[in-house]
Amino acid sequence: MPDCEGRPNAYISLMLTGFLNEEHQAAFEAARADHRRGGSLANNCGAKTRGGAACKLPPLKGHSRCLRHAGPKAARQHREYQLKQVALGRLELAIFEAAEQRRAANRQRWLWKKLGPWESGSTISLGVHEDGFTEALRAMGYRADSLPPGIADAFRWKYRRFMVDRSQPAEWRKVVEGLDDHIRAAGESPENFIGEGHCTPSFRTPHGLSPFSRRRILNPRRSEFAPLPKAGHVNHEALPMEDPYDLNSILIRHRAELTPVLSRCETAEDRLRVAASYKRILAEPADLQARRDWMALLQELGI
């Protein structure tokens, strides 16, 4: 190469590392940093965070905001996409379950924000450390089962931080000293309060909808979670009343057997029909009508 004549060391360095010298590499890294996540030239979300700064996460495809700030509709679409990927075997079930736990915790915190800290539920389970948490509160004069669930949950996180992950009993005692202020702010317990409930919150409310969702009053046969069957389908009238989240769990647990069938499904409705029909066979293996309906569905899908 003519440009490298008289500079054999630079030519060798270019061939081995892709850079002429260290100054060339440093300039490249500095320019690349501007295009990385959070860089001045990167495509960032830009939403205002609680700290007052701009969000540096990358936006979703087709959105100007990231998954955290794109809104509930984008979050539902992302969950439906994950369900499809799991049913097709392209997403590990452990990854999906971790995402479900994050969504459940966020939903529980949202309920506490809307309904108050006396709403039953929890976002953390201390497991073998639960007895230690109970005794630590009792030593300070409090009973864990009488606290508002939202406050008890917050102090479980604090116990884990100061007494499980670390050993800072002085910090823990300092935190518990302010518990009275939290209890007074929560107000009186409701008459129907029965305790915290399960330590692991439910992944969904009935029909997968928020208790404040307007779609609760809609006809479930016309809900986007339970679409109407197409004309000519064989004995699938009960399908719209099925819980689609339970049907999706069937697809996840039996994805190995159902993958060839799901590959022929063109719509989400078809996948729900497959899950509903397969669920009947699992529940009643000797039901001849369930097997006839399953075979009719396979023929309809061209299998």
N, C-alpha and C positions, 0 to 999 in steps of 0.2 A: 504494500500500500504506500503511495507516495507521501501521504500525510505523516506516516510514521517513520520515514527515512531519517536516520540519525537519532531516533529515539527508541531503541530496542526495548528498554525497560518499560516504557509506557505501552508499547505494543503488546508485550507479554502480559502486563497487568490487565490490559483491556481484554485479552483473550481469556485470561483466567478468572477475573472477577467481574468483568463488564464495565469497569471504571478505569480511567486513565491514571488516576492517582487518588490520594486520600482527600484532597480538596474537591475533586470532582464528585466523589462519593458523598461527602458532607453536604455539598450543594444539592445533590439529588434527594438526600434524606430530608433536608429542610423544606424543599419544595413539595415532597410527597406528604409531609405532615400537614400541609394546608388542605389536602384533599381527604385526609382520614377523618374518622368520626370525631366530631367536635372541632374540626379545623375551620379556618375562616372561609375556605372555598368549598367545604363539604356541603352536601344536601342534608341539612339538619331539620329536625322537627320545628324548633323555634318557639314552642309553647312556653309560657311563663311558668316556672316551677315554684314550689313553696318558698324556696330560698330567694326568689326574685330574679334568678338567672334564666337564660334561655335553655330549653331542653336540647340536648345534643344527640339524642337517639335518631337513627335514620327513619324517615317516614315510610309508612306502608305503601305497597304498590297501588297506585291509583288514588292515593290520599296525600295531603300535604302535612299530615301529622303522623306521629308514631302510634303504635298500638295502645300505649298508655293514654294518649290524648286525642285519639281519633273518634271517640264516642262509643256508646253502647252498640250501635248498629255494626260498626266495624269489628267490635269485640265478638258479637254473635257470629259474624261471617268467619272470623278467624277460628272460632271454636268448631263451627261446622266443617271448615276446611280440615282441621286436625282430625275430626271424627272420620272423614272420608279417607284421609291418609292412613289412619290406623286400620280401618276396615280393609284397605288395599294392601296392608303390610308394609307401607313405606315409612311409617313412623312408629318408633318403639312405644309399647304400652306404658313403660315406666315414665317416659317423657310426657305422655299425655296425662297420666295420673298426677304428676307433679304440677302440671299446668292447671288441672282441675282443683287441686288443693289450694293453689294461689287464688283461683277464681272464687272458691268457697270462702276463703278467709276474707277476701275483698267484699264479697256479698254480705258476710256477717258484720263486718265493720260498717257497711253502709246501712244495715238494719239498725245497728246501735245509734248511728247518727240520726236516723229518721224517727225511730220509735223510742229511743232512750236506752240507757244501760241495763234496764231490767228485762229487756228482751232475751229470751233463753238462747244459749249457744256459746261457743268458744272457738278460738282459732288455733289453740296450741294444746298439746297433751304432754305433760311432763313425764308420763310413764312411771318408771321406778322412782322418780324424784317427787311424785305427787304427795306422798306421805311426809316427806321433808318440808315441802311447801306448806302443808296443813299445820304441821307442828311449829314451823317458824312463825306463822301468823298467830297461832294460839299463844305462843310465848309473848307476843306483843299485845294480847288481849282481844284478838279478832277470830271469828269463825269463817272459814272459807265458804262454807255452804250457805251462809246467810248474807254474803255480799252480793250486790248486783252483778250479774254475769259479765257485763262489759268491764266493770272495774276489776273483778277477779281475774279476768283474762289478761288485762293490762299488767297486773301484779305478778301473774305467772311468768310473763315475758321478763319482768324485772328480776324475779327470783332466778330465772335461768341465766340472766346476764351476770348477776352479782354473786350467785351462790353455786351455780353449776358450771358455767363456762369459766368463771373466775372464782376467786376466794376473797371476797370483799364484804365481810359481814357488817362492817361499819357503814358502808354505803347502803346496804340493804336496810339496816335499821333507820337510816336517815330518810330513805324513801317511804318506809312504812309509817313514819311519824306524820306524814301528810295525808294518810288514808282517810282521816276524819273529814277533811275538806272535800274529798271526792264523794264520800257517802252523803254528806249534806247536799252537795250539788245534784246528786241523783234523785233526791226526794224520797217520798214514802214508797214502799213496795206495793205493787198492785195486789188486789185480793186474790187473783188467780195465779200468783207466782208459785211455781212448783219446784224451783231450783234451777240449776244451770243447764240441765239436760246433758247431752253427749258432749264430750270434749272435742270430738271432731265434728264440725258443722256439716249439715246436709249439703250435698253438692248442688241441690236445686230445690226450689219450692214446688208444689204441685203443678204439673204441666210445664215445669222449667221456667215459670214466669215470676217476676217480682210481685209481691203483694200489692204494689201500687200500679201495676201494669193495666192499662185500659183494655188490653186484649183478653183479660179474664172474663169480661162480660160478653165477648163475641161468641158466636156459634162455633164450638170446637171443630165442627166438620168443615169450616171454611177458614180455620186458622192456618197460618203458614207452617205450623208445627205438625198439622195433621191434614194434608191435602186430600181432596175428594178423589176417589178412584176413577179411572178412565172407564168409558163405556165399553162393555163387553168383557170386563174382568169376571172371573169365576169366583163367586162366594167370598168376596173380600169386603162385604159391607161393614164388618166390625172393625176394619183396619183404622178408620179415622178416629175412633174412640181409644185406640191404643196410645200409651205414652211413648212418644218417639224416642225419648232418651233411654227408656228401657229396651226399645227395639235396637237402638244403636249399641247398647251393651251386649246384645246377642251377637251383633256383627263383630264386635271386638273379641269376645270370648271364643267364637267359632270361625274366626277369619281364615284359618287354614282350610276348613272344609268349604267355606262359602266364597273364597276368592275367585274360583272359576265362574261362579254364577254372577258375582258382583261385577266382574269384568264385562258382562253383557248388559248391565243396567246403564241406561242413558240418563236417568234423572234420580234425584233424591227420593222421589216417590216410589220408584221401582225398588230401590234398596230397602225402604221401609216395608214394602210388600213382601220382599224376600224374607226379611227378619220376622215379620208377623207369621208367615206361613211356616217357617222353620221352627218358630217358637211353639206352634201347635203340635208339631211332630215331636219335639223334645218333651212336651208336657204329656202327650198321649201317644206313645209309639204305636199302639194297636188300633188307633183310630183310622179306619179305612178312608173316610171322607177327607181327613186331613192330608193323607198321602195322595189322594186323587187331586185335591186342590194344588198340592205341591207339584205334581207332575204337569198339571195344566199350566201352572205358572212357568215352569221350565220350558214348555213348548211355546208359550207366548213370547218368552225371551229368546227363542231360537236356539235352545240348547238340546 
